[in-house]
Every structure is written in C-alpha cells, then in structure tokens.
C-alpha cells in the first residue's frame, strides 16, 4: 500500500504580490510555486471538468494546459487576469 505525503497544515494563500503578468497568447504560464498544487483527489477543472491537481492564483482548480489554451483562445478576456504567471 502506498502512503501519500502529509498535507501541509496551513498553506499561505496567494497574495497580489505573488502574481505576475498575463502571458501573451500562445505563451506558457509560469506556475513553479508549490501553492498551485492541490493535495486532494482532484477537484474538477473549471474548463474541462476532468480531475485537476493544480489551482490558479484565484483558487480555481484547473490544468495548466487548459489555462494556457484558454488564454490563447480568449486574449481580450485574458487581460482581466483570470490566469496569471507567478511573480
């Protein structure tokens, strides 16, 4: 039987200063901060509805590739900062 690592007791939420810029259409998001990773069974991605183990700066469960695809498909809406890179 495989054991899962213990979940951190308290995770500091993302602050505005932790958020970088919206990448240009077709560019990759930089999500290196460990706070993007969920330690659960995977909530449904807000874009494709399949289990995701990441979340955006706003706390939305999402696959990084889904967020990048959305940014490319919605460049005007992307400027509102739904999905941003780490600072």
Secondary structure, DSSP 8 states (H G I E B T S, - for coil): --------S------GGGB-----TT------SGGGB--SS-EE-TTT-SEESBB-TT--B--HHHHHHHHHH-HHHHTT-SS--B-
